[in-house]
Structure formats: structure tokens, C-alpha cells
Amino acid sequence: MNQMKIHMIESAIDSYSEIYPCVGRESFDECFTVYDGKLHFWFNTADRTTHLLSERL
């Protein structure tokens, strides 16, 4: 997993404490999408809501 992905996962943990891969995903590595010049990280939190972090590539 590259440094940008690791940074985004760490940022999500700092903000939400507990995070999980989205439903149907086995790992966080499967929760990333590249679209419109950005890296998007989708994840769920303990309250079962989905969140998105994005960073420009």
C-alpha cells in the first residue's frame, strides 16, 4: 500500500477512532478509487455510516 493510502487511513482513524472497510470489501486496500484526478478513500465507522476522504493526486 502506498504512502498516500496509509496517510488517508491514518487520518480517518484520527478523526473517527474506529473505521472498517465498506460492506463487501475485505480490506482497506479495496476501498480506494481514483477519479477526477483525486484518490478517494471510502470507509465505514462504528455507527455504520460511510465516509469519504479525498486527496488530489
Phi and psi in degrees as GROMACS dihedral restraints (atoms count N, CA, C in turn):
[ dihedral_restraints ]
;  ai    aj    ak    al  type     phi  dphi    fc
    3     4     5     6     1   -81.0    20    10
    4     5     6     7     1   169.4    20    10
    6     7     8     9     1   -60.6    20    10
    7     8     9    10     1   -38.1    20    10
    9    10    11    12     1   -63.3    20    10
   10    11    12    13     1   -43.2    20    10
   12    13    14    15     1   -64.3    20    10
   13    14    15    16     1   -43.9    20    10
   15    16    17    18     1   -60.0    20    10
   16    17    18    19     1   -44.3    20    10
   18    19    20    21     1   -60.3    20    10
   19    20    21    22     1   -42.4    20    10
   21    22    23    24     1   -66.9    20    10
   22    23    24    25     1   -39.8    20    10
   24    25    26    27     1   -64.1    20    10
   25    26    27    28     1   -44.8    20    10
   27    28    29    30     1   -62.7    20    10
   28    29    30    31     1   -38.8    20    10
   30    31    32    33     1   -63.7    20    10
   31    32    33    34     1   -41.1    20    10
   33    34    35    36     1   -64.5    20    10
   34    35    36    37     1   -42.0    20    10
   36    37    38    39     1   -64.4    20    10
   37    38    39    40     1   -41.4    20    10
   39    40    41    42     1   -60.2    20    10
   40    41    42    43     1   -37.4    20    10
   42    43    44    45     1   -81.8    20    10
   43    44    45    46     1   -36.8    20    10
   45    46    47    48     1  -120.0    20    10
   46    47    48    49     1    -1.1    20    10
   48    49    50    51     1    65.9    20    10
   49    50    51    52     1   -66.7    20    10
   51    52    53    54     1  -108.9    20    10
   52    53    54    55     1   122.6    20    10
   54    55    56    57     1  -130.7    20    10
   55    56    57    58     1   155.1    20    10
   57    58    59    60     1  -140.3    20    10
   58    59    60    61     1   154.6    20    10
   60    61    62    63     1   -61.2    20    10
   61    62    63    64     1   151.1    20    10
   63    64    65    66     1   -61.4    20    10
   64    65    66    67     1   157.0    20    10
   66    67    68    69     1   -54.4    20    10
   67    68    69    70     1   134.4    20    10
   69    70    71    72     1    89.7    20    10
   70    71    72    73     1    -4.8    20    10
   72    73    74    75     1  -106.3    20    10
   73    74    75    76     1   140.5    20    10
   75    76    77    78     1   -88.1    20    10
   76    77    78    79     1   -28.8    20    10
   78    79    80    81     1  -146.3    20    10
   79    80    81    82     1   164.7    20    10
   81    82    83    84     1   -63.9    20    10
   82    83    84    85     1   -29.3    20    10
   84    85    86    87     1   -59.8    20    10
   85    86    87    88     1   -25.5    20    10
   87    88    89    90     1   -83.6    20    10
   88    89    90    91     1    -2.6    20    10
   90    91    92    93     1   -99.7    20    10
   91    92    93    94     1    15.2    20    10
   93    94    95    96     1  -110.7    20    10
   94    95    96    97     1   143.1    20    10
   96    97    98    99     1  -137.4    20    10
   97    98    99   100     1   139.4    20    10
   99   100   101   102     1  -102.8    20    10
  100   101   102   103     1   123.7    20    10
  102   103   104   105     1  -153.8    20    10
  103   104   105   106     1   135.0    20    10
  105   106   107   108     1    55.5    20    10
  106   107   108   109     1    41.0    20    10
  108   109   110   111     1    74.4    20    10
  109   110   111   112     1    15.2    20    10
  111   112   113   114     1  -129.5    20    10
  112   113   114   115     1   153.7    20    10
  114   115   116   117     1   -99.4    20    10
  115   116   117   118     1   123.3    20    10
  117   118   119   120     1  -109.7    20    10
  118   119   120   121     1   135.1    20    10
  120   121   122   123     1  -119.4    20    10
  121   122   123   124     1   114.4    20    10
  123   124   125   126     1  -100.0    20    10
  124   125   126   127     1   135.1    20    10
  126   127   128   129     1  -155.6    20    10
  127   128   129   130     1   162.1    20    10
  129   130   131   132     1  -108.1    20    10
  130   131   132   133     1   156.6    20    10
  132   133   134   135     1  -113.4    20    10
  133   134   135   136     1   176.2    20    10
  135   136   137   138     1   -58.6    20    10
  136   137   138   139     1   -27.4    20    10
  138   139   140   141     1   -85.5    20    10
  139   140   141   142     1    10.9    20    10
  141   142   143   144     1    69.1    20    10
  142   143   144   145     1    24.0    20    10
  144   145   146   147     1   -99.5    20    10
  145   146   147   148     1   152.5    20    10
  147   148   149   150     1   -97.8    20    10
  148   149   150   151     1   138.1    20    10
  150   151   152   153     1  -127.2    20    10
  151   152   153   154     1   161.6    20    10
  153   154   155   156     1  -136.2    20    10
  154   155   156   157     1   131.0    20    10
  156   157   158   159     1  -116.2    20    10
  157   158   159   160     1   141.5    20    10
  159   160   161   162     1  -133.2    20    10
  160   161   162   163     1   143.5    20    10
  162   163   164   165     1  -137.7    20    10
  163   164   165   166     1   138.8    20    10
  165   166   167   168     1   -69.7    20    10
  166   167   168   169     1   137.9    20    10
